[in-house]
Amino acid sequence: MKTFPPGKDATVKNYHRVYLFGLLLSLFAALLIMPATTRAATDMELPQSSYGRENQAFKILVVYATRAGSTIEVAQAIGKKLAAGGALVDVKPVKKAVNVKDYQAVVLGSAIRRGAVLPEIMDFVKTNKEDLKDIPVACFIVCMILREDNEQNRAKAASYIKPLQDELSFVDVGLFTGKLDYAKINFIDAFIIKYFIGTPEGDLRDWRKINDWAENLGAELKNK
Ligand SMILES: Cc1cc2nc3c(=O)[nH]c(=O)nc-3n(C[C@H](O)[C@H](O)[C@H](O)COP(=O)(O)O)c2cc1C
C-alpha cells in the first residue's frame, strides 16, 4: 500500500532510479560529446601493387594483414626496397587469393591487435605451410608497444610472433612501431585505448628502420 510521505524503502528505490537515470544520461552525453573522430573506418580499400621489372627471375610476395591501414604502407615500402635490390615484388592483402607456388620467397606482415597477429595471417600460414616450408620466409609486425623502445617491450613485441614461429621458421623478423589514429578504429576500441590503456595517437613508423631492414632482407632471401 502506498504511503505519504514515502517510507524509507520508497526513498531508497527512488534514489536507485535517479542514480540509474543519471548514469544513462552521462553515457548518452559522453557519446554526444565524444569526438566524431572516434567512429570506426569501414570498407577500407586493400590495395595490391607490384614493383620491379617483369623479367626478374626472383619473385617475392609481400602479404599483409591490417585493420586500420598503417601496415599497408609499411608493406609497400618493404616491397619497393626489395624490388630495388633486384626482384619482382607483389604486395598483396592476405585476404586476396594468392598462390604461394608462384614465388621464390615470401614476407608476411601483420598489424597487432590485443597481443596477437591478425587471425588471417595465422590462417594463411597454416593453409600454405607445406609450400612456405620450401622457400625463405620473413615476417614483420607493426605495433605500438615499441613506442617506448626498451628490452621489455622488444621482448613483448617479439612474443607476438611466437605463434607464427611455432608453425614456421623465419630468415628474419622485423618489429616496427606503427600508427594509431582513433578516427580509424571503432568507438569502443578508441574509448578503451584512449581512456584506459592510455596509448596516445600518432604515426610512429620509423621509415629508416623499415627501409634498412628491407634492404638487408633482400640479400637474406636470395642467399637462403
Ligand atoms: C584495438 C587495438 C588493439 C591493439 N593492440 C595492440 C597490442 O596488443 N600491442 C601493441 O603493441 N599494439 C597494439 N595496437 C596498436 C596497433 O598494432 C598499431 O596501431 C598498428 O599500427 C595498427 O596497424 P594497422 O593500422 O595496419 O591496423 C592495437 C591497436 C588497436 C586499435
The ligand as an SDF file (V2000), in Angstrom:
LIG
                    3D

 31 33  0  0  0  0  0  0  0  0999 V2000
   42.0920   -2.4240  -30.7700 C   0  0  0  0  0  0  0  0  0  0  0  0
   43.5820   -2.3020  -30.8750 C   0  0  0  0  0  0  0  0  0  0  0  0
   44.3840   -3.1740  -30.1720 C   0  0  0  0  0  0  0  0  0  0  0  0
   45.7750   -3.0470  -30.2420 C   0  0  0  0  0  0  0  0  0  0  0  0
   46.5500   -3.9250  -29.5260 N   0  0  0  0  0  0  0  0  0  0  0  0
   47.8900   -3.7720  -29.5460 C   0  0  0  0  0  0  0  0  0  0  0  0
   48.7090   -4.6330  -28.7640 C   0  0  0  0  0  0  0  0  0  0  0  0
   48.2510   -5.5570  -28.1020 O   0  0  0  0  0  0  0  0  0  0  0  0
   50.0500   -4.4030  -28.7700 N   0  0  0  0  0  0  0  0  0  0  0  0
   50.6170   -3.3900  -29.4950 C   0  0  0  0  0  0  0  0  0  0  0  0
   51.8240   -3.2400  -29.4340 O   0  0  0  0  0  0  0  0  0  0  0  0
   49.8590   -2.5870  -30.2700 N   0  0  0  0  0  0  0  0  0  0  0  0
   48.5220   -2.7470  -30.3120 C   0  0  0  0  0  0  0  0  0  0  0  0
   47.7390   -1.9300  -31.0780 N   0  0  0  0  0  0  0  0  0  0  0  0
   48.3760   -0.9140  -31.9430 C   0  0  0  0  0  0  0  0  0  0  0  0
   48.3930   -1.3580  -33.4130 C   0  0  0  0  0  0  0  0  0  0  0  0
   49.1180   -2.5700  -33.5650 O   0  0  0  0  0  0  0  0  0  0  0  0
   49.0120   -0.2650  -34.2730 C   0  0  0  0  0  0  0  0  0  0  0  0
   48.1720    0.8660  -34.1960 O   0  0  0  0  0  0  0  0  0  0  0  0
   49.2250   -0.6840  -35.7150 C   0  0  0  0  0  0  0  0  0  0  0  0
   49.9390    0.3300  -36.3910 O   0  0  0  0  0  0  0  0  0  0  0  0
   47.9110   -0.9670  -36.3950 C   0  0  0  0  0  0  0  0  0  0  0  0
   48.1410   -1.4120  -37.7060 O   0  0  0  0  0  0  0  0  0  0  0  0
   47.0350   -1.2130  -38.8580 P   0  0  0  0  0  0  0  0  0  0  0  0
   46.8660    0.2960  -38.9870 O   0  0  0  0  0  0  0  0  0  0  0  0
   47.6470   -1.7950  -40.0860 O   0  0  0  0  0  0  0  0  0  0  0  0
   45.8050   -1.9160  -38.4380 O   0  0  0  0  0  0  0  0  0  0  0  0
   46.3710   -2.0310  -31.0360 C   0  0  0  0  0  0  0  0  0  0  0  0
   45.5350   -1.1640  -31.7500 C   0  0  0  0  0  0  0  0  0  0  0  0
   44.1660   -1.2850  -31.6690 C   0  0  0  0  0  0  0  0  0  0  0  0
   43.3030   -0.3250  -32.4310 C   0  0  0  0  0  0  0  0  0  0  0  0
  1  2  1  0
  2  3  1  0
  2 30  2  0
  3  4  2  0
  4  5  1  0
  4 28  1  0
  5  6  2  0
  6  7  1  0
  6 13  1  0
  7  8  2  0
  7  9  1  0
  9 10  1  0
 10 11  2  0
 10 12  1  0
 12 13  2  0
 13 14  1  0
 14 15  1  0
 14 28  1  0
 15 16  1  0
 16 17  1  0
 16 18  1  0
 18 19  1  0
 18 20  1  0
 20 21  1  0
 20 22  1  0
 22 23  1  0
 23 24  1  0
 24 25  2  0
 24 26  1  0
 24 27  1  0
 28 29  2  0
 29 30  1  0
 30 31  1  0
M  END
$$$$
